[in-house]
Amino acid sequence: MSIVKSFSVGDGDMFYIKHGSDNFTTIDCCLSEENKEVIMDEIVKQSKDKGITRFISTHPDEDHLSGLEYYDSRMKIINFYCVNNAAIKENVSDSFKKYCDLRDSDKAYYLEKDCVRKWLNNGDNERDSSGISILWPDISNKSFKTELEKVNNGKKPNNISPIIKYSTKRGSFLWMGDLETEFMEKVANDLDLPKVSILFAPHHGRESGRVPNSLLQQLAPKIVVIGEAPSENLDYYSGYNTITQNSAGDILFLCEGDNIRIYVSDSRYDVDYLDYNIDHSNPFRENGGSNYIGTLLL
C-alpha cells in the first residue's frame, strides 16, 4: 500500500508520497502561517517509519517553495532533488535563500532525464526503490538550455520543471511542475511519455499550462487533477475525467493492488465516473481525506 497526498494550499503546490517501500518523498512546498504546523505535523508523522526521506523541488518559484525554511527546521532535509540551475531573484525571500543553500550544498542531487539514483529508482538488498523516475529534462535539449539560461539571468523558472513519474504496482502518477504550453509544444517531439493513471495538470491547471493534445494522447490519463489557480484561468480538460482541487480540497490517493481509492477533504465534493462498490475504509482518515468519492480500477 502507498499513499499520494495533494494538499490544498491555495495558489501553490505541495504533495507527499508515502511509498510502499522504505521511502518517503515530498514534492514542492507551499506553507503559510495558517497551514504550516498542521501540514508539517502530518508529514513528520507519516514519514517517521521511513528510512529514506527526500524533498523534490520542481522549480524555484515562491508558490512551490514558500516555507521551505520551516519545512527544513521540522524535517532536516538531507536529500534535496532539483534541476541543476543558478537561478537568481531581485527580491530574495527566506524560502529562496534556503532553496539556494540546499541547491548548492552536498545534499543536492540534480535531476535529468533517465537519471539513476540509489533508492530513488534503483533498489538493493537494503531497501527497494521509491518507484520514481525522471522523464525530463534532457539537459542537452536546445529549448531547455535556452530556458535554463533565462532562469540563470533572473527570468521565471517555470520551464525548467522536471517531469516526474511515480509508479505503483499497477498505477502511476505524473507531475510536470509549471511547464507552460508553448514550451511543451516546442519539445513535444523530444518527449516519449507513458500512459498514466493520474496526471497533475501543470501550472496549477491554468490554460497557459494546458498539456498539448499530442502529449495528452500519449499520457491517456484516467484522471486529470486540476490545481488551485483562479477559476477564470483554469482549463478544465474537456473530454477527460477530472478532480478540481479548488472544490475538492485536500486529495488523498490510497494505492493498493489494482485500484486507487480516492478521498477528499470537502464533504460536498462528488464525481460520477469512479467505482463506488469497493471497500472504502480509510486507515488514514485523520489525514484530510474523510470523504470517499470512489475507486479508480486499474
Secondary structure, DSSP 8 states (H G I E B T S, - for coil): -EEEEE---SSS--EEEE-SSSEEEEE-EE--TTTHHHHHHHHHHHHTT-SEEEEE-S---HHHHETHHHHHHHH----EEE-------SS--HHHHHHHHHHTSTTEEE--TT---BTTTB--SS-----EEEEE--TT-HHHHHHHHHHHTT---GGG--EEEEE-SS-EEEE-TT--HHHHHHHGGG------SEEE-GGGGBGGG---HHHHHHH--SEEEE--S-GGGB---TTS-EEEHHHH-SEEEEEETTEEEEEES-TT---SSSB--S----TTTTTT--EEEEEEE-
